Amino acid sequence: MMPPEMTPDDVLSRIPVVEAHVPGATILHPLRRYIQIATLVLLVLIPASGLFRIDLVSGGVVMLGWQVWFSDIFIIMGFWILIASLLIMMYSLVGAVFCGWLCPQNTVSEWANAMTSKLLGRRALMMDTSGERMQVATQRKSLANYMLLGLLLLGASLVYALIPMFYFFSPQAIWSFVSFRYDPELAGGLHWIYIVFVFLMLTDITIIRHLLCKYMCIYRVWQHSFKTRDTLHISYDDSRSDHCANCHYCVDSCFLDIDPRRPEVFDSCVNCGACVVACDQLHSKSKKLEGPGLLRLTFGDEWKGKYRGMLGSFFSRARTVTITGIAGALIFSYGVVNYQPASFSVYRADSEQGNMVLNYRVNIAYKVDRPETMHIRVDGLAADEFSLQKDSVHFDTSGRKDVILHLRDNLPEGLHRFRVTVTSDGGWTKKFQVVHFVGSKVQAKS
């Protein structure tokens, strides 16, 4: 019995209420946003930290502070085989998730859509392929809204256009660039190149946006080559299709204008999960609709009624590329183990005496971003037959330095073989064999 001092409202208030949290609405959407932001941060941190950057001066790349030249064929070849294999494995397993979760183009396009919708109204999101003019909400037709949106899009373009520069210049050079200070690392006319990139980026996020993904992106077409019914895709619960009566919320949420309830193997879906989130949110707020949403991201060949397992299906389709990826990793590891931190060559200098070249240039290239001292030794010639400009050179960081080796004119006629050896304090050493010819001095004078 209910105690006399308690009212029915008091009893009802003590009944625990458990709120149903729908995974798509509470987990998928924020997780995707965090990954998109993390991707943009990584795009800057990877080159800024020296993990990977293109070195225009040496004609190679920089990995972890090491210069990797195209002559380091095992590192270059192994790295790209491994990366290509991992990408193909990703396409085979999760499809176009890169486009929906990682692609910077999609990230900035979604942000531009959100800002446009907030300032000008939902129907002004992007260019209409039918050619209709942008329709701005009546209550938002103000000059301030247009100006604010333009400034936001310009600011995003200015920031986005800087990201590619981190892959060619150091963070110090980038700071000199944005602060208009001189830096010998920066190429002349770079500001004009930057302005062109800003213009292209502004055109992209102002006009094109997701039309690039839907109609012009060749990368997305490349991913479709590895997509099957077992790849990650949107699945629709057809048994509860009555929930969809007069509802197009999932279709409206898709920025690629796909109907998620009729999935196809080869469509424009990028597995962003926006339709899953939309349907889950609708069910969580509705008092009439029970259970989770009708859409979910899933693996397996469900449309034919058989499910072979995610990993089993993946390795049955990607066996060759998995082996190729392992081979690429082994080749890359071999290249890293046998990496040469320096290189040098000896060649004739430009200065001549008569018809005889008496000067040689010892060109030393150091490839690691840390201090090092190189020592030079000449074997095979007497001490009075040559002179070195200096017998050691010091590097504060990676770079190239020349040392002149002068052969004196007291060498007898004939071939003279000698060897130049360069040794570093860190233990690296290399030898270079040189053959020098001395002709007839009488012939040389004539």
C-alpha positions as CSV (number, residue, x, y, z in Angstrom):
1,M,0.0,0.0,0.0
2,M,1.0,3.6,-0.6
3,P,1.8,5.5,2.6
4,P,-0.9,8.1,3.4
5,E,1.6,10.9,3.4
6,M,2.7,10.2,-0.3
7,T,0.9,11.4,-3.3
8,P,0.7,9.5,-6.7
9,D,3.1,12.1,-8.1
10,D,5.7,11.3,-5.5
11,V,5.5,7.6,-6.3
12,L,5.9,8.3,-10.0
13,S,8.9,10.5,-9.4
14,R,10.7,7.6,-7.7
15,I,10.4,5.3,-10.7
16,P,13.9,5.3,-12.4
17,V,13.8,6.5,-16.0
18,V,16.5,5.0,-18.3
19,E,17.2,7.1,-21.3
20,A,18.0,5.1,-24.5
21,H,21.2,6.4,-26.1
22,V,21.3,5.6,-29.8
23,P,24.9,4.7,-30.9
24,G,24.7,6.5,-34.2
25,A,23.6,9.8,-32.7
26,T,25.8,9.7,-29.6
27,I,28.9,8.1,-30.8
28,L,29.2,8.1,-34.6
29,H,28.8,11.8,-35.2
30,P,31.2,13.2,-32.6
31,L,33.7,10.4,-33.4
32,R,33.7,11.5,-37.1
33,R,34.2,15.1,-36.2
34,Y,37.1,14.3,-33.9
35,I,38.8,12.2,-36.6
36,Q,38.3,15.0,-39.2
37,I,39.9,17.6,-36.9
38,A,42.7,15.1,-36.0
39,T,43.4,14.5,-39.7
40,L,43.8,18.3,-40.4
41,V,46.1,18.5,-37.4
42,L,48.2,15.5,-38.6
43,L,48.4,17.0,-42.1
44,V,50.4,19.9,-40.5
45,L,52.3,17.9,-37.8
46,I,53.6,15.3,-40.2
47,P,55.8,17.7,-42.2
48,A,56.3,20.2,-39.4
49,S,57.8,17.5,-37.1
50,G,60.1,16.3,-39.9
51,L,58.3,12.9,-40.2
52,F,57.9,13.5,-43.9
53,R,58.7,16.5,-46.1
54,I,59.7,17.0,-49.7
55,D,63.2,18.6,-50.0
56,L,63.4,20.7,-53.1
57,V,67.1,21.5,-52.7
58,S,68.3,17.8,-52.6
59,G,65.6,16.5,-54.9
60,G,64.3,14.0,-52.4
61,V,62.2,13.7,-49.2
62,V,63.0,14.1,-45.5
63,M,61.9,11.3,-43.2
64,L,62.5,11.7,-39.4
65,G,65.2,14.2,-40.1
66,W,66.9,12.0,-42.7
67,Q,67.2,13.0,-46.3
68,V,66.1,10.2,-48.5
69,W,67.2,10.5,-52.1
70,F,65.9,8.6,-55.1
71,S,69.3,6.8,-55.0
72,D,68.0,5.2,-51.7
73,I,65.9,3.0,-53.9
74,F,65.0,0.4,-51.3
75,I,63.5,3.0,-48.9
76,I,61.6,4.8,-51.7
77,M,60.3,1.7,-53.4
78,G,59.4,-0.1,-50.2
79,F,57.7,2.9,-48.7
80,W,55.4,3.4,-51.7
81,I,54.7,-0.3,-52.1
82,L,53.7,-0.4,-48.5
83,I,51.5,2.7,-48.7
84,A,49.8,1.6,-51.9
85,S,49.1,-1.8,-50.4
86,L,47.7,-0.3,-47.2
87,L,45.4,2.0,-49.2
88,I,44.1,-0.9,-51.3
89,M,43.5,-2.9,-48.1
90,M,41.6,0.0,-46.6
91,Y,39.5,0.3,-49.8
92,S,38.7,-3.4,-49.7
93,L,37.7,-3.4,-46.1
94,V,36.0,0.0,-45.4
95,G,35.4,1.3,-48.9
96,A,35.4,5.1,-49.3
97,V,35.7,5.9,-45.5
98,F,38.7,8.1,-46.4
99,C,36.4,10.4,-48.3
100,G,33.8,10.6,-45.6
101,W,36.1,10.7,-42.5
102,L,39.5,11.9,-43.5
103,C,39.4,13.9,-46.7
104,P,40.2,17.6,-46.0
105,Q,38.1,18.6,-49.0
106,N,35.0,17.1,-47.5
107,T,35.8,18.5,-44.1
108,V,36.0,22.1,-45.3
109,S,33.0,21.6,-47.5
110,E,30.8,20.4,-44.6
111,W,32.0,23.4,-42.5
112,A,31.2,25.8,-45.4
113,N,27.8,24.2,-45.7
114,A,27.2,24.7,-42.0
115,M,28.3,28.4,-42.1
116,T,26.2,29.0,-45.2
117,S,23.1,27.4,-43.7
118,K,23.5,29.4,-40.5
119,L,24.0,32.8,-42.1
120,L,22.0,32.5,-45.4
121,G,19.6,29.6,-44.8
122,R,19.5,26.0,-45.6
123,R,18.6,26.3,-49.3
124,A,21.7,28.3,-50.0
125,L,24.2,25.5,-49.3
126,M,25.8,25.0,-52.7
127,M,25.6,25.4,-56.4
128,D,22.6,23.7,-57.9
129,T,23.5,21.5,-60.8
130,S,20.2,22.4,-62.5
131,G,21.4,26.0,-62.8
132,E,18.9,27.5,-60.4
133,R,20.1,30.5,-58.5
134,M,21.0,30.3,-54.8
135,Q,17.9,30.9,-52.7
136,V,18.6,32.9,-49.5
137,A,16.2,32.9,-46.6
138,T,14.2,36.1,-46.6
139,Q,14.9,36.9,-42.9
140,R,18.7,36.5,-43.5
141,K,19.1,38.7,-46.6
142,S,21.4,41.3,-45.0
143,L,24.8,42.7,-46.1
144,A,26.3,41.8,-42.7
145,N,25.5,38.1,-43.2
146,Y,27.0,38.1,-46.7
147,M,30.2,39.9,-45.5
148,L,30.6,37.6,-42.5
149,L,30.2,34.5,-44.6
150,G,32.7,35.9,-47.2
151,L,35.3,36.7,-44.5
152,L,34.9,33.2,-43.0
153,L,35.4,31.5,-46.3
154,L,38.4,33.7,-47.2
155,G,39.9,33.0,-43.8
156,A,39.5,29.2,-44.3
157,S,41.1,29.5,-47.8
158,L,44.1,31.4,-46.4
159,V,44.7,28.7,-43.8
160,Y,44.1,25.8,-46.1
161,A,46.4,27.1,-48.8
162,L,49.2,27.1,-46.2
163,I,49.0,23.4,-45.5
164,P,50.7,22.2,-48.8
165,M,53.6,24.6,-48.1
166,F,54.5,22.6,-44.9
167,Y,55.5,19.7,-47.2
168,F,58.1,21.9,-49.0
169,F,59.4,24.3,-46.3
170,S,60.3,24.2,-42.7
171,P,58.0,25.7,-40.0
172,Q,60.5,28.5,-39.5
173,A,60.3,29.4,-43.3
174,I,56.5,29.3,-43.1
175,W,56.6,31.7,-40.2
176,S,58.9,34.0,-42.2
177,F,56.5,33.7,-45.1
178,V,53.4,34.7,-43.2
179,S,55.2,37.5,-41.3
180,F,56.7,38.9,-44.6
181,R,60.3,38.4,-43.5
182,Y,63.2,37.4,-45.7
183,D,64.3,33.7,-45.6
184,P,66.8,32.2,-48.0
185,E,64.9,29.0,-47.9
186,L,61.8,30.6,-49.6
187,A,61.7,30.7,-53.4
188,G,61.1,34.0,-55.1
189,G,57.6,34.8,-56.2
190,L,56.2,32.3,-53.6
191,H,53.5,34.8,-52.5
192,W,52.1,34.9,-56.0
193,I,51.9,31.1,-56.0
194,Y,50.2,31.2,-52.6
195,I,47.6,33.8,-53.9
196,V,46.8,31.4,-56.8
197,F,46.2,28.5,-54.3
198,V,44.1,30.8,-52.1
199,F,41.9,31.7,-55.1
200,L,41.5,28.0,-56.1
201,M,40.6,27.1,-52.5
202,L,38.1,30.0,-52.2
203,T,36.5,28.9,-55.5
204,D,36.3,25.4,-54.2
205,I,34.6,26.0,-50.8
206,T,32.4,28.9,-52.1
207,I,31.0,27.3,-55.3
208,I,32.1,23.7,-55.8
209,R,32.2,22.0,-52.4
210,H,30.8,18.5,-52.6
211,L,30.2,18.7,-56.3
212,L,33.9,17.9,-56.6
213,C,33.4,14.7,-54.6
214,K,30.3,13.7,-56.6
215,Y,31.3,14.5,-60.2
216,M,35.0,15.3,-60.4
217,C,37.0,13.3,-57.9
218,I,39.1,10.6,-59.7
219,Y,40.3,9.3,-56.4
220,R,36.8,8.2,-55.4
221,V,36.5,6.3,-58.8
222,W,39.8,4.6,-58.0
223,Q,38.4,3.4,-54.7
224,H,35.4,1.8,-56.4
225,S,37.7,-0.6,-58.2
226,F,38.2,-2.5,-54.9
227,K,34.6,-2.3,-53.5
228,T,32.4,-5.4,-53.3
229,R,29.3,-6.3,-51.4
230,D,31.4,-7.4,-48.5
231,T,33.0,-4.0,-48.1
232,L,31.7,-1.6,-45.4
233,H,28.3,-0.2,-46.5
234,I,25.0,1.2,-45.3
235,S,22.5,-1.4,-44.4
236,Y,18.7,-0.8,-44.3
237,D,16.3,-2.6,-42.0
238,D,13.6,-3.4,-44.5
239,S,11.4,-5.2,-41.9
240,R,10.5,-1.9,-40.3
241,S,10.0,0.1,-43.5
242,D,6.7,1.4,-42.1
243,H,8.8,3.8,-40.0
244,C,9.8,5.5,-43.2
245,A,6.3,6.6,-44.2
246,N,6.5,10.2,-45.5
247,C,10.0,10.5,-44.1
248,H,13.0,11.6,-46.1
249,Y,15.2,12.8,-43.2
250,C,18.1,10.4,-44.1
251,V,18.0,11.5,-47.8
252,D,18.0,15.2,-46.8
253,S,21.0,14.6,-44.5
254,C,23.1,13.1,-47.3
255,F,25.3,15.7,-49.0
256,L,25.7,13.5,-52.0
257,D,21.9,13.2,-52.7
258,I,21.8,9.4,-52.2
259,D,18.8,7.5,-50.9
260,P,20.4,5.3,-48.2
261,R,17.4,3.0,-48.2
262,R,18.3,1.7,-51.6
263,P,22.1,1.1,-51.4
264,E,24.1,0.0,-54.4
265,V,27.5,-1.6,-54.7
266,F,28.8,1.2,-56.9
267,D,27.3,4.5,-55.7
268,S,28.7,7.8,-54.4
269,C,28.4,6.8,-50.8
270,V,31.5,7.7,-48.7
271,N,30.4,5.9,-45.5
272,C,30.2,9.1,-43.5
273,G,27.3,7.8,-41.5
274,A,25.3,11.1,-41.7
275,C,22.2,9.2,-42.7
276,V,22.7,6.7,-39.8
277,V,22.9,9.6,-37.3
278,A,19.9,11.4,-38.8
279,C,17.7,8.2,-38.6
280,D,18.9,7.5,-35.0
281,Q,18.2,11.0,-33.9
282,L,14.7,10.9,-35.3
283,H,13.9,7.6,-33.5
284,S,15.4,8.8,-30.2
285,K,13.2,12.0,-30.3
286,S,10.0,10.4,-31.6
287,K,7.4,9.1,-29.2
288,K,5.9,6.8,-31.9
289,L,8.9,5.1,-33.3
290,E,10.5,2.4,-31.2
291,G,14.0,1.0,-31.3
292,P,17.1,2.3,-33.0
293,G,17.2,3.8,-36.5
294,L,16.8,1.7,-39.6
295,L,20.2,2.4,-41.0
296,R,23.6,1.2,-39.9
297,L,27.2,0.7,-41.1
298,T,27.9,-3.0,-41.6
299,F,30.1,-5.5,-43.3
300,G,29.2,-8.7,-45.1
301,D,27.2,-9.8,-48.1
302,E,23.9,-9.4,-46.4
303,W,22.0,-8.6,-49.6
304,K,22.5,-12.2,-50.7
305,G,21.7,-13.6,-47.3
306,K,25.2,-14.9,-46.4
307,Y,27.8,-13.4,-44.0
308,R,31.3,-14.8,-44.4
309,G,32.9,-12.7,-41.6
310,M,34.6,-9.4,-41.9
311,L,38.2,-10.7,-41.7
312,G,37.6,-13.9,-43.6
313,S,36.0,-11.9,-46.5
314,F,38.7,-9.3,-46.4
315,F,41.7,-11.7,-46.6
316,S,40.0,-13.8,-49.3
317,R,39.8,-10.7,-51.5
318,A,43.0,-9.0,-50.4
319,R,45.4,-12.0,-50.1
320,T,47.7,-10.8,-52.9
321,V,47.9,-7.2,-51.8
322,T,48.5,-8.3,-48.2
323,I,51.5,-10.3,-49.3
324,T,52.6,-7.3,-51.4
325,G,52.3,-5.0,-48.4
326,I,54.5,-7.4,-46.3
327,A,57.1,-7.4,-49.1
328,G,57.0,-3.6,-49.2
329,A,57.6,-3.4,-45.5
330,L,60.6,-5.8,-45.7
331,I,62.1,-3.8,-48.6
332,F,61.6,-0.6,-46.7
333,S,63.2,-2.1,-43.5
334,Y,66.2,-3.3,-45.6
335,G,66.6,0.2,-47.0
336,V,66.5,1.7,-43.5
337,V,69.0,-0.8,-42.1
338,N,71.4,-0.1,-45.0
339,Y,70.8,3.7,-45.1
340,Q,73.9,5.8,-45.8
341,P,73.9,9.1,-43.8
342,A,76.3,10.7,-46.2
343,S,77.7,10.5,-49.7
344,F,80.6,12.1,-51.6
345,S,82.1,12.2,-55.0
346,V,85.4,13.4,-56.5
347,Y,85.4,15.1,-59.9
348,R,87.6,17.5,-61.9
349,A,87.3,21.2,-61.0
350,D,87.1,23.9,-63.6
351,S,90.6,25.4,-63.2
352,E,93.3,24.1,-65.5
353,Q,97.0,24.7,-66.0
354,G,97.8,24.3,-69.6
355,N,96.0,21.3,-70.9
356,M,96.2,19.5,-67.5
357,V,93.6,19.6,-64.8
358,L,95.4,19.8,-61.4
359,N,92.4,20.6,-59.2
360,Y,89.7,18.1,-58.1
361,R,86.6,18.9,-56.1
362,V,85.6,16.6,-53.2
363,N,81.9,17.2,-52.9
364,I,80.5,15.8,-49.6
365,A,76.7,15.6,-49.0
366,Y,75.5,15.0,-45.4
367,K,71.9,13.7,-45.2
368,V,71.0,13.8,-41.4
369,D,69.7,16.8,-39.5
370,R,72.2,16.7,-36.7
371,P,75.9,18.0,-36.2
372,E,78.6,15.8,-37.7
373,T,82.3,16.2,-38.7
374,M,83.8,14.6,-41.8
375,H,87.5,13.8,-42.1
376,I,89.3,13.6,-45.6
377,R,92.3,11.4,-46.3
378,V,94.2,10.8,-49.6
379,D,96.0,7.5,-50.2
380,G,98.3,6.6,-53.1
381,L,100.1,9.9,-53.5
382,A,103.1,11.3,-51.7
383,A,102.7,14.1,-49.3
384,D,104.5,16.5,-51.6
385,E,102.4,15.6,-54.6
386,F,99.1,17.0,-53.5
387,S,97.5,19.5,-51.0
388,L,94.0,19.6,-49.5
389,Q,92.1,22.8,-48.9
390,K,91.3,21.4,-45.5
391,D,91.3,17.9,-44.1
392,S,87.9,18.1,-42.3
393,V,84.6,19.7,-42.6
394,H,81.9,20.3,-40.0
395,F,78.1,20.1,-40.6
396,D,75.6,21.7,-38.2
397,T,72.8,20.1,-40.2
398,S,72.3,18.4,-43.5
399,G,73.8,20.0,-46.6
400,R,76.7,19.9,-49.1
401,K,80.2,21.2,-48.9
402,D,83.2,21.2,-51.3
403,V,86.9,20.7,-50.6
404,I,89.5,21.4,-53.3
405,L,92.2,18.8,-53.8
406,H,95.1,20.2,-55.7
407,L,97.6,18.0,-57.5
408,R,101.1,19.6,-57.9
409,D,102.8,19.7,-61.2
410,N,105.7,17.5,-60.1
411,L,103.9,14.3,-60.9
412,P,105.6,12.2,-63.5
413,E,104.0,11.3,-66.8
414,G,101.5,8.4,-66.9
415,L,98.5,7.2,-65.0
416,H,98.2,7.9,-61.3
417,R,95.7,6.0,-59.2
418,F,94.9,7.3,-55.8
419,R,92.0,6.9,-53.3
420,V,90.1,9.6,-51.4
421,T,88.5,8.4,-48.1
422,V,86.0,10.3,-46.1
423,T,85.2,9.2,-42.5
424,S,82.8,10.7,-40.0
425,D,83.0,10.9,-36.2
426,G,79.9,8.8,-36.1
427,G,81.6,5.9,-37.8
428,W,80.5,6.3,-41.4
429,T,83.2,5.8,-44.0
430,K,83.4,5.6,-47.8
431,K,86.2,5.4,-50.4
432,F,86.4,6.9,-53.9
433,Q,88.9,5.7,-56.5
434,V,90.4,8.4,-58.8
435,V,92.5,7.9,-61.9
436,H,94.6,10.9,-62.9
437,F,96.5,11.1,-66.2
438,V,99.6,13.3,-66.7
439,G,100.6,13.8,-70.3
440,S,103.9,15.0,-71.8
441,K,104.9,18.4,-70.3
442,V,106.6,19.4,-73.5
443,Q,103.3,18.7,-75.4
444,A,101.4,20.6,-72.7
445,K,103.6,23.7,-73.1
446,S,103.2,23.7,-76.9
